[in-house]
Amino acid sequence: VNIGLLAAKGSLMLTRPTLFTHTADPATYPLMASELFAMVATGKVLIRIDQTFPLAAVADAHRALESRGTTGSTVLVP
């Protein structure tokens, strides 16, 4: 991306968020986690689970993940 071109087009901005910006202070983890879980509980954040694997088929789950054959979350179930 040509950043100069963004400026020429009228005060457009480019940002690249990183996980480490939000996790630099370990003391904030419990607060962030409780806020996230509250949003999940109220339905404001939906967690997409596209496939489940029985725990006994964990090798199949790994193969699917490694081959990029999954989308969304993959969950192992008992």
N, C-alpha and C positions, 0 to 999 in steps of 0.2 A: 504494500500500500504506500503510495506516495503521500506522505504527510503534508508536504507543501501544497499539494493539490487540494487537500481537505480545507486548508486555511483559505485558499483562493476561492473556494466555493461558498464561503460565508460562515465562518466560525464553527465549522464542524469539528468534532472531537473524535479521538480514537483512544480507547482504553483497553488494557489487557489485564483483567483481574486475575489474581493468583490466590491459591488456597493459603499460602504462607502469610499473606497480608492479614488474613482473618484469624490465623492461628498462632501468631507470633507470641501471644501472651497466654500460657496454659491456664491461667486463672479465669479466662473468659469462656473456656470450654463448657463448664456446667450451665452457664447462663445461655449460651448459644444452643446447647442441646435442649434445655427446657423450653426455650422459645420455639424451636423446631417441632418438638413433640407436641406442644400445645396446638400448633398450627395443623399438624397431622390429625390430632384428635378432633379438631373442629371442622376438618374437611377443607381448610384453606390451602393445604398442600396435599396433593394426592400422590401416592407412591405407586408407580406403575410396575407391576410384576407380570412379566410376559411369559415366564416359564418357571416351572418348579421341577425339581428332581428329587426322588427319594434319596435319603442319605446313603443308602446302600449303592446308589448309582453315582456317587461323587466323581468317579473317574469319567463318566459320560458328561457330567456337568463341566468338568475341567476341559475336556476335549471340545465341547461346544463353545466355551468361552475363548479358548486358545485359537479356535478356527474362525472366530468372529461370527459365529452362527447364532448369536443371541442379540436381542435388543432389550432395552429397559433393564429391570432388575431380574436377577436369577436367584431363586431361593431354594435352599436344601430343606426338605421336610422329613420328619422322622418316619 
